[in-house]
Amino acid sequence: MSPYAYKVQKLSKTVRWSMLGVSAIVLLFMSYQLLINGQIRYVDSRPFMMLWESNEVSRTILFFASAPILFLVFYSIYWMNKLLLEFQQGDFFSHTSFRCYIGFVWTKITSILYGTLLNFAMGMWHSKFYESTDLVVKIEFGYLTTLVLLAIVAHLLKAAKALEDENKEFV
């Protein structure tokens, strides 16, 4: 094994455990905010927050409407953990690591689309109870560039795997 590959494996292990630790802290904070303070901190929608604070809308319905965001957070953590575990074991270009990477990318795309849809739906629902509704549907340029970069990396990983397979057949 090359020293560079060994360094990448060690770095993957460190990043994996750091990611799991930070994720646990963030998820515990969000759980504390929800269960103890009765606040949702994982939705960035002003109409949602106003509906959450009002007494006219069921918080249970709002929670279930926002629950896919939590599911996508867990799923994203799952794919990243699995990908970094593959890297930690030295499987940089395996089909499993590629599948993990693609799973992570699709989770991010789904998360952005669902967040946008939820924000729009909450704005429409908010307008049923209040005269004035400020609906801001935002898709940040940074998200789009990140998704494009992730897609490019996926293409490069696929090409690298094809080259590796071709080299194995040649030898």
GIRAPE-V150959 format. One record per pair of residues at least 6 apart in sequence whose ideal C-beta (glycine too) atoms are under 8 Angstrom apart, sorted by the first residue. I is the first residue (numbers start at 1). J is the second residue. D is the distance in whole Angstrom. If there is no record, write none. Layout:
I_J_D, I_J_D
This chain:
1_90_7, 5_90_6, 5_92_8, 8_87_6, 8_92_7, 9_87_7, 9_88_5, 9_89_7, 9_90_6, 12_84_5, 12_85_8, 12_87_4, 12_88_4, 13_84_8, 13_88_5, 15_84_6, 16_80_8, 16_81_6, 16_84_4, 16_85_6, 16_88_6, 19_77_7, 19_80_6, 19_81_7, 19_84_7, 20_77_8, 20_81_6, 23_77_5, 27_73_8, 29_41_7, 30_41_6, 30_42_5, 30_70_8, 33_39_5, 33_40_7, 33_41_5, 34_40_6, 34_41_8, 34_63_8, 38_59_8, 39_52_8, 40_48_8, 40_49_8, 40_52_6, 40_62_8, 40_63_7, 40_66_6, 42_66_7, 42_69_6, 42_70_7, 42_73_7, 43_49_7, 43_66_5, 43_69_6, 43_115_8, 43_118_7, 44_115_7, 44_119_8, 45_115_8, 45_118_7, 45_119_4, 45_122_5, 45_123_8, 46_134_7, 46_136_7, 47_119_7, 47_122_4, 47_123_5, 47_125_7, 47_126_4, 47_133_6, 47_134_8, 47_135_7, 48_62_7, 48_66_7, 48_118_7, 48_119_7, 48_122_4, 50_126_6, 50_130_7, 51_57_5, 51_62_6, 51_122_6, 51_125_6, 51_126_6, 51_129_7, 52_59_6, 52_62_6, 54_129_7, 56_129_5, 57_125_7, 57_129_7, 65_118_6, 65_121_7, 65_122_8, 66_118_7, 68_114_6, 68_118_8, 69_111_7, 69_114_7, 69_115_7, 69_118_7, 72_107_6, 72_110_6, 72_111_4, 72_114_7, 73_111_8, 75_103_8, 75_107_5, 76_104_6, 76_107_5, 76_108_7, 76_111_7, 79_100_5, 79_101_8, 79_103_4, 79_104_4, 79_107_6, 80_104_6, 82_100_5, 82_103_8, 83_97_6, 83_100_4, 83_101_6, 83_104_6, 86_92_8, 86_94_6, 86_96_6, 86_97_4, 86_100_6, 87_97_7, 91_97_5, 93_157_7, 93_160_5, 93_161_4, 93_164_5, 94_161_8, 95_161_8, 97_157_8, 98_154_8, 98_157_6, 98_158_7, 98_161_6, 101_153_8, 101_154_6, 101_157_6, 102_154_6, 104_150_8, 105_147_7, 105_150_5, 105_151_7, 105_154_6, 108_146_8, 108_147_7, 108_150_7, 109_147_6, 112_139_7, 112_143_6, 112_147_7, 116_137_6, 116_138_8, 116_139_6, 119_135_8, 119_136_8, 119_137_6, 119_138_8, 120_135_7, 120_137_6, 123_133_6, 123_134_8, 123_135_3, 123_137_8, 124_135_8, 126_133_5, 126_135_8, 127_133_4, 127_135_8
